[in-house]
Amino acid sequence: MRTSAACAAACLLLGAAAVEAEDWPEWRGPGRLGVWNETGILERFPDGGLDVLWRTPIGGGYAGPAVAGGRVFVTDYVQQRGLRGVERVWSLDEESGRVLWMHEWEVNYAGLGYAVGPRATPTVDGDRVYVLGARGALHCLDVETGAVHWSKDFVEDYGVQPLAWAWDWGFASAPLVDGERLISLVGAEPDALVVAFDKLTGEELWRSLSAGLEPGYSQPIIISAGGARQLVVWHPAAVSALDPVTGEVYWEQPFDVANTLSVATPVHSGERLLVSAFYNGSVMLGLDRDNIGASVLWRGASDNEIQTDGLHALVTTPIILGDYVYGIGSYGQMRCLHAATGERIWETQQVVGERVRWASAQIVRNHDRVFINNDRGELIIARLAPDGYHELSRTQLITPTSPPGNRRELRAVNWSHPAYANKRIYARNDEEIISASLAAP
């Protein structure tokens, strides 16, 4: 009887541990929410830094890793001749960093701004992983073997011409799985800014929105509002909401973004939907409670990234906590805004240190605190509140290696979004990917 009771207790404990563990299968984690729900995470970093469990060499890239089913997926680029080379996707063992398989394809980065490597985080769905290269190569691969189930080339198959875009920063929007569909920002004509593919076969299911400009660099998300599931796409001309099953346009709110810089992911909280642009500031939309629709609650007054009133995000996706918005603006200022009005409550330069154009960080919520990895390669634990920024701990996570495009103190940046999974952090630069423990002692 005692043995049975002990076994039952052990099973319960193991079950609890299994529930606490959590994968990170896509951009910003499950649901693209930037929320990490695991418990048993350390409160402060060790004095000697994090315990790095493994390091695996990789090539260049901005795309963060995805973690699912005991595997880590990450993409990179290796230059071979001029700006020609190969993009690659790696499958690594989550426990050891050992290479399980690698798949590569040829690519030409001529004309590409920031020609470091892929931008889009892999999307893992069951036994398949979907990867998008900086030049529009979309691959559906087998998780176990790396075999290609199907592929598309947005340039060859859809006639997209990135060199004709106002600014050629490549394809950056990670494909989104919804039911039997894989939804991707393509930027083709006619009416194929967004395309839904059958996720198993690659067959086109629907297309939507005119690609009069270009698709931009933001990530599509799915929200529930007004009694319906809505696919939200923020592109350089508007915020658009579509029926994810058919591509039908539910509503659109015009927002003309300078230099096509729709980058940060839209943020949904209750009946609010926020987008924030580098030059044009933020727009807060109110979502209709009973019907499918949206209206502008407020918009920042500044269309200039230097003279700013509210929040002018670029790389950093803001977060909404209760009645307040927290984000990082055009010159690295972390700011708090009142969500109802857009009024600025406070700002600090403490997160990124240097006050310089494009300084940024990535913010992920873990219960009542946030983990922030800044572009200096540091990892921070902090609490954000209306009364200010409260830093709890900071450590060096990874060496910045990417060219910043402007003068910086460190002459290099790290713009990659890490993955938080199974009490670990997975981070990459242009030389290696690492796994470090964040488990409480």
Helices and strands as residue ranges (DSSP letters): H 2-20, G 30-32, E 52-57, E 66-68, E 71-81, E 84-93, E 99-108, E 123-125, E 128-132, E 137-142, E 148-153, H 154-158, G 162-164, E 176-178, E 181-188, E 192-198, E 204-208, E 221-225, E 228-235, E 238-242, E 249-254, G 258-260, E 267-269, E 272-277, E 281-287, E 294-299, E 319-321, E 324-328, E 334-338, E 344-348, E 361-366, E 369-374, E 378-385, E 388-396, E 419-421, E 424-428, E 432-437
